[in-house]
Amino acid sequence: METKDGIQTFYARTREAWRTWLGENGQSEKSVWLIIYHKKSKTPSVRFHEAHPDHVGGVLGDKGNPVFSQAVYYICRTEWDFWFSEQAIQPGGWMTEFAREKLTPIKDKTVLLEQEAEILPAVSVLFAPGHTPGHMVVSFASEGERLLYVGDTVLHPLHLEHPDWLPVFDILPESAAGSKQRIFDLAASTKCWVMGQQFPPFPSLGHVIKNDVGWEWQPIESNDLLAN
């Protein structure tokens, strides 16, 4: 997708799409979830929702070097500090060592965000702690429309329909419940686009509407996008 400010975003929702993009850009087959490219600066930005393995697993190549050597990386300071603290040992287990292994080589290339901010023109981050202590949502604005890429704020639309259901993967369940309320109330009230990383069907894009209990996921089908 591209905004009027020259921000190009690549979202790899399938391994096939990821392979194709990497091949076209001379990269090895790894997986990073969200890459933002600014035309004017010609510098890619990699934005981490969190530091779980499915979000940082593709940071390094086979030789341990960053796959995107010229990129600027963005992560919440709370998230970074957590995975490098003693607090992460018990809930994180093997994931703690994995996160440290992947993040340490890019330390000097990483911006640690201490507050919600516009990190690029029309691209902002919103803090949504809970799934992990420093989990973030990305907001894109273009030509009067807005898209919230919600990451793992919610793992499945069922958690929208049943907001009291809390997945075992949430490190801070109470914070996760509050973030869910804030982010999806915002999405419903503004009628913005929502991209849910785990939401079926492909391409995980749609809207949410508020109901008496929680929210309802209203996805758009791939064929609907092609028709437009």
C-alpha positions in Angstrom: 0.0 0.0 0.0 1.2 3.6 -0.5 0.1 6.9 1.0 0.1 10.3 -0.7 3.1 11.1 1.5 5.2 8.6 -0.4 5.1 5.9 2.3 5.1 2.4 0.8 4.2 -0.5 3.1 4.7 -4.2 2.4 2.7 -6.7 4.4 3.7 -10.3 4.0 0.6 -12.3 4.9 1.7 -15.5 3.2 5.0 -17.3 2.8 4.6 -17.3 -1.0 4.1 -13.5 -1.0 7.1 -13.1 1.3 9.3 -15.3 -0.9 8.3 -13.4 -4.0 9.1 -10.0 -2.5 12.4 -11.1 -1.1 13.5 -12.6 -4.4 12.6 -9.4 -6.2 14.7 -7.4 -3.6 17.7 -9.7 -3.4 17.1 -10.9 0.1 17.1 -14.3 1.8 14.0 -16.1 2.8 13.1 -14.8 6.3 10.0 -13.3 7.8 9.6 -9.8 9.1 6.0 -8.7 9.5 5.8 -5.0 8.6 8.2 -3.0 6.4 7.7 0.6 5.6 9.6 2.3 2.8 9.9 6.1 2.5 10.4 7.1 -1.1 12.2 10.4 -0.3 14.7 9.0 2.1 14.9 5.6 0.3 15.4 4.0 3.7 13.3 1.1 4.8 11.8 1.1 8.3 11.0 -2.1 10.1 8.3 -1.7 12.8 8.0 -4.4 15.5 4.7 -4.8 17.2 6.5 -6.9 19.8 9.5 -9.2 20.2 7.8 -12.7 20.0 9.5 -15.1 17.6 7.0 -14.6 14.8 7.8 -10.9 14.8 11.6 -10.8 15.1 12.5 -14.2 13.7 13.4 -12.8 10.3 15.6 -10.0 11.4 18.9 -11.8 10.8 20.2 -13.6 7.8 22.0 -17.0 7.7 25.3 -15.4 8.8 23.8 -13.5 11.7 23.8 -10.1 9.9 20.6 -7.9 9.6 18.7 -8.8 6.5 17.9 -5.1 6.0 21.3 -3.6 6.6 20.2 0.0 5.9 16.9 -0.2 7.8 15.9 1.8 10.8 14.0 -0.4 13.4 11.3 0.9 15.7 10.2 -0.8 19.0 8.7 0.4 22.2 11.3 1.0 24.9 9.2 -0.9 27.4 9.3 -3.9 25.0 13.0 -3.8 24.5 13.7 -3.3 28.2 11.4 -6.2 29.2 13.1 -8.8 27.0 16.5 -7.8 28.3 15.4 -7.9 31.9 15.2 -10.7 34.5 11.4 -10.4 34.4 11.4 -11.9 31.0 13.1 -15.2 32.0 10.0 -16.8 33.7 7.2 -15.9 31.3 9.4 -15.9 28.2 11.3 -19.1 28.6 13.2 -20.0 25.4 11.6 -16.9 23.7 13.6 -14.6 25.9 16.9 -16.0 24.6 15.5 -15.9 21.0 14.5 -12.3 21.3 17.9 -11.3 22.7 19.7 -13.2 20.0 17.7 -11.4 17.2 17.6 -7.9 18.7 21.1 -7.5 20.0 22.8 -7.2 16.5 20.4 -4.3 15.5 20.7 -2.4 18.8 22.5 0.5 17.2 19.9 0.7 14.4 16.9 0.7 16.6 14.8 3.6 17.8 13.3 3.0 21.3 10.0 4.7 21.4 9.0 6.1 24.8 5.7 7.7 23.7 3.1 7.4 21.0 4.4 9.4 18.0 4.3 9.9 14.2 7.4 8.0 13.2 7.0 8.9 9.4 4.6 11.2 7.6 1.1 9.7 8.1 2.5 6.7 10.0 1.9 6.7 13.8 2.3 4.2 16.6 -0.2 3.6 19.4 0.8 1.7 22.5 -1.3 -1.3 23.2 0.4 -3.3 26.0 -0.8 -6.6 27.3 0.0 -9.3 24.8 3.6 -8.2 25.6 4.5 -5.3 27.8 5.4 -3.0 25.0 3.1 -4.2 22.2 2.2 -1.5 19.6 -0.4 -0.8 16.9 0.5 1.1 13.7 -1.8 3.7 12.3 -1.7 4.8 8.6 -3.5 7.8 7.3 -4.1 8.8 3.7 -6.6 10.9 1.8 -9.0 11.1 4.7 -8.9 7.4 5.5 -7.2 5.5 8.3 -6.0 1.9 8.8 -5.1 0.4 12.1 -2.7 -2.6 11.8 -3.5 -4.1 15.2 -0.8 -6.8 15.4 -1.6 -9.2 18.3 -3.9 -6.8 20.3 -6.4 -9.6 19.6 -5.4 -13.0 18.3 -8.7 -14.0 16.7 -12.1 -12.4 15.9 -13.6 -14.6 18.6 -11.8 -12.5 21.2 -13.7 -9.5 19.8 -17.1 -11.3 20.2 -16.1 -12.5 23.7 -13.9 -9.8 25.1 -13.6 -11.6 28.5 -11.7 -14.5 26.8 -8.0 -13.9 27.4 -5.4 -16.0 25.5 -2.7 -17.7 27.5 -0.1 -16.0 25.4 -0.9 -12.5 26.9 1.9 -11.7 29.3 -0.2 -8.9 31.0 -3.8 -10.0 30.8 -5.4 -7.0 32.5 -3.4 -4.6 30.3 -4.4 -6.6 27.3 -8.1 -6.2 28.1 -7.7 -2.5 28.4 -5.8 -2.2 25.2 -8.4 -4.3 23.4 -11.1 -1.9 24.6 -9.2 1.2 23.6 -8.1 0.1 20.1 -11.3 -1.5 19.0 -13.5 1.2 20.4 -11.4 3.6 18.4 -11.7 1.5 15.3 -15.5 1.1 15.6 -16.1 4.8 16.4 -14.0 6.1 13.5 -15.1 3.4 11.1 -11.5 3.0 10.0 -9.9 0.0 8.2 -8.5 -2.7 10.4 -5.8 -5.2 9.5 -5.6 -8.0 12.0 -2.5 -10.1 11.7 -4.3 -13.3 12.7 -7.8 -12.5 11.3 -9.4 -14.6 8.6 -10.0 -14.6 5.8 -7.0 -13.3 3.7 -6.1 -10.5 3.3 -7.1 -9.9 7.0 -8.6 -6.6 6.2 -12.0 -5.2 7.2 -13.9 -3.1 9.8 -15.2 -3.7 13.3 -18.6 -2.6 14.7 -19.5 -2.2 18.3 -22.3 -4.5 19.7 -23.8 -5.0 23.2 -21.0 -7.3 24.4 -17.9 -6.5 22.3 -17.3 -6.0 18.6 -18.0 -7.8 15.4 -15.4 -8.4 12.7 -16.6 -7.5 9.2 -13.9 -8.7 6.8 -13.5 -7.8 3.2 -12.8 -10.7 0.8 -9.8 -10.9 -1.6 -12.3 -10.9 -4.5 -13.8 -7.7 -3.3 -10.4 -6.0 -3.5 -9.7 -7.3 -7.0 -13.1 -6.1 -8.1 -12.1 -2.6 -7.1 
